[in-house]
Amino acid sequence: MHIAELLNEVESELTDIPYDSEAAMRMGGDGRMYPPLRDNRHVVSSEVARYRVRRHNVFLGANGAIAIRTIGRSPKVVFTKAGADGVHVRDL
């Protein structure tokens, strides 16, 4: 399953806010989390892509690893998950 499909499935299950493709592209949104848009994708390396979202950078490893960091002078990791091989994004 693709990360966008998973996020939309979880949001549909856990919130009462219906999916709205227009809200996904509007600043401020509608209170629902939407996956990063393809035009916000930046290649970090052959193994990692970075997606810029509202207040975070989302790093996705080719191995399935995920890291989400805040944006700002002192970025903080708010979520990290190793890939299928046990390797985290920071190690790629």
Secondary structure as a PSIPRED ss2 file (coil, helix, strand):
# PSIPRED VFORMAT (PSIPRED V4.0)

   1 M C   1.000  0.000  0.000
   2 H C   1.000  0.000  0.000
   3 I H   0.000  1.000  0.000
   4 A H   0.000  1.000  0.000
   5 E H   0.000  1.000  0.000
   6 L H   0.000  1.000  0.000
   7 L H   0.000  1.000  0.000
   8 N H   0.000  1.000  0.000
   9 E H   0.000  1.000  0.000
  10 V H   0.000  1.000  0.000
  11 E H   0.000  1.000  0.000
  12 S H   0.000  1.000  0.000
  13 E H   0.000  1.000  0.000
  14 L H   0.000  1.000  0.000
  15 T C   1.000  0.000  0.000
  16 D C   1.000  0.000  0.000
  17 I C   1.000  0.000  0.000
  18 P C   1.000  0.000  0.000
  19 Y C   1.000  0.000  0.000
  20 D C   1.000  0.000  0.000
  21 S H   0.000  1.000  0.000
  22 E H   0.000  1.000  0.000
  23 A H   0.000  1.000  0.000
  24 A H   0.000  1.000  0.000
  25 M H   0.000  1.000  0.000
  26 R C   1.000  0.000  0.000
  27 M C   1.000  0.000  0.000
  28 G C   1.000  0.000  0.000
  29 G C   1.000  0.000  0.000
  30 D C   1.000  0.000  0.000
  31 G C   1.000  0.000  0.000
  32 R C   1.000  0.000  0.000
  33 M C   1.000  0.000  0.000
  34 Y C   1.000  0.000  0.000
  35 P C   1.000  0.000  0.000
  36 P C   1.000  0.000  0.000
  37 L C   1.000  0.000  0.000
  38 R H   0.000  1.000  0.000
  39 D H   0.000  1.000  0.000
  40 N H   0.000  1.000  0.000
  41 R E   0.000  0.000  1.000
  42 H E   0.000  0.000  1.000
  43 V E   0.000  0.000  1.000
  44 V C   1.000  0.000  0.000
  45 S C   1.000  0.000  0.000
  46 S C   1.000  0.000  0.000
  47 E C   1.000  0.000  0.000
  48 V E   0.000  0.000  1.000
  49 A E   0.000  0.000  1.000
  50 R E   0.000  0.000  1.000
  51 Y E   0.000  0.000  1.000
  52 R E   0.000  0.000  1.000
  53 V C   1.000  0.000  0.000
  54 R C   1.000  0.000  0.000
  55 R C   1.000  0.000  0.000
  56 H E   0.000  0.000  1.000
  57 N E   0.000  0.000  1.000
  58 V E   0.000  0.000  1.000
  59 F E   0.000  0.000  1.000
  60 L E   0.000  0.000  1.000
  61 G E   0.000  0.000  1.000
  62 A C   1.000  0.000  0.000
  63 N C   1.000  0.000  0.000
  64 G C   1.000  0.000  0.000
  65 A C   1.000  0.000  0.000
  66 I E   0.000  0.000  1.000
  67 A E   0.000  0.000  1.000
  68 I E   0.000  0.000  1.000
  69 R E   0.000  0.000  1.000
  70 T E   0.000  0.000  1.000
  71 I C   1.000  0.000  0.000
  72 G C   1.000  0.000  0.000
  73 R C   1.000  0.000  0.000
  74 S C   1.000  0.000  0.000
  75 P C   1.000  0.000  0.000
  76 K C   1.000  0.000  0.000
  77 V E   0.000  0.000  1.000
  78 V E   0.000  0.000  1.000
  79 F E   0.000  0.000  1.000
  80 T E   0.000  0.000  1.000
  81 K E   0.000  0.000  1.000
  82 A C   1.000  0.000  0.000
  83 G C   1.000  0.000  0.000
  84 A C   1.000  0.000  0.000
  85 D C   1.000  0.000  0.000
  86 G C   1.000  0.000  0.000
  87 V C   1.000  0.000  0.000
  88 H C   1.000  0.000  0.000
  89 V H   0.000  1.000  0.000
  90 R H   0.000  1.000  0.000
  91 D H   0.000  1.000  0.000
  92 L C   1.000  0.000  0.000
